[in-house]
Amino acid sequence: MNILKNLSLLAFFLIPFISFGQGEKETYRKVTAEFEQYFNADEYQKIFNLFSSQMKAALPIEKTTEFVKGIKSQAGSIEKMEFIRYENGTYASYKTNFERAVFAVNISVDGDNKINGLFVKPYQENKLPTLARNETQLILPFKGEWTVFWGGDTKELNYHVENVAQKNAFDILITDESGKSYKTDGKQNEDYYAFGKELIAPADAEVVLVVDGVKDNVPGELNPIYIPGNTVILKTANNEFLFFAHFKQNSIVVKQGQQVKQGELLGLCGNSGNSSEAHLHFHIQNVEDMTKATGAKAFFEEIMVNGELKTDYSPIKGEKIKNP
């Protein structure tokens, strides 16, 4: 039996797009641990019980048993399952070491914590270019003084750290003397100090992606359809991909393929996508596609941090930052 042919089992029931800044969900961790346990114990009925009703219809117990036996007879028991990333916003992909082979086991889970997608394929190491930090000299992508709401290398400083592509991302907004990010009651986007402020290119670069037209949210609400909202991605001469999310609707003034200069206007800060209030999400990644990318740490050539000049610096949560 050709295991590569027989491992191509794919169910057509998918979960929603993942949220910005999300690593492996606890639901997936639990379901995957159960799958591994039942697989190694030859408990086919218990594996079948993990499936959604659609999966059970597509893969009855007889086929489930045949499928699991086929993998195990050639690859052996599972020794380790390591979460790698989400693929296409649907499947959690696990590098899975069997006794005699290594495969990628991709699993999706529905709202009832049932497996509604299962796909096994040969595992391929990520051969994408590596990028630890930026080589290009960057300025901050805005004018005036802003506050880092999320930023840094630990989960306490930056909830993005659990996401492969966004592990060094920043969420940045504007606060007043009392630390508030809005005036009046904060019920309108216009109440927020960051809303409508200009966002600029941190370096000379090519515009490789523009998404515009996504409505700004009512403050406190999120958009589950397009997570980044209105988006710009810039590519520098050093193949660094600068990712901007949550622009104000219809405010982006650059076009895909355009060359921009450092300091040139990109658009206005907004509250679109997975955003509860007006802010800038900014990060650097090694490739354009966020579902395949690995994040890199962003250092800025010269910035003022809490009133003090810093050089080649990456700011952290709570710091007030601006260009000199």
Summary of the structure (lengths in Angstrom):
residues: 324
radius of gyration: 22.5
end to end distance: 66.3
largest distance: 69.7
contacts: 1080
relative contact order: 0.15
helix: 16%
strand: 32%
